[in-house]
Amino acid sequence: MTFVVADDNESFDSLLRRFKKRVQGDRILSEIRKRRYFEQPSVVRKRKRAAKLRKSRRTTLKDLRRTY
């Protein structure tokens, strides 16, 4: 569970801002959004395969641009 400790004389706004940053850094909200609905294992594999393909294409294009 994510938590932040309030410093002396710290306003609520800055405390809330630090908490939001920590939650975003821990990727809690993205995990909640991902688990909101059931996703079939075949769909998960398909999505991961597509992401892997996009990443490999991006890296090969970067490498090609560096060689010129």
URCORMO-V174160 format. One record per backbone hydrogen bond with DSSP energy under -0.5 kcal/mol. CO is the residue of the C=O (numbers start at 1). NH is the residue of the N-H. Records with the same first field share a line. If there is no record, write none. Layout:
CO=NH, NH
This chain:
7=10
11=15
12=16
13=17
14=18
15=19
16=20
17=21
18=22
19=23
20=24
21=25
22=26
23=28
24=27
27=31
28=32
29=33
30=34
31=35
33=36
40=44
41=45
42=46
43=47
44=48
45=49
46=50
47=51
48=52
49=53
50=54
51=55
52=56
53=57
54=58
55=59
56=60
57=61
58=62
59=63
60=64
61=65
62=66
63=67
64=68
